[in-house]
Amino acid sequence: MLISCALYDYIETAYLYGYQVKLSS
C-alpha cells in the first residue's frame, strides 16, 4: 500500500513537471 502511494505521488509529480515544460516551450 505504501509503495503504491509513493508511486502515485511520483507519477503526479512527473505529470505536473511535464505539463509545466509543455506550457513553457
C-alpha positions in Angstrom: 0.0 0.0 0.0 2.8 2.4 0.9 4.7 1.7 -2.3 1.5 2.3 -4.3 1.0 5.7 -2.7 4.6 6.7 -3.3 4.3 5.6 -6.9 1.2 7.6 -7.4 2.9 10.7 -5.9 5.8 10.2 -8.3 3.6 9.9 -11.3 1.6 13.0 -10.3 4.9 15.0 -9.8 6.2 13.8 -13.2 2.9 14.8 -14.9 2.9 18.3 -13.4 6.5 18.8 -14.3 5.8 17.7 -17.9 2.8 20.0 -18.1 4.8 23.0 -17.0 7.5 22.2 -19.6 4.8 22.0 -22.2 3.5 25.4 -21.3 7.0 26.9 -21.1 8.0 25.8 -24.6 
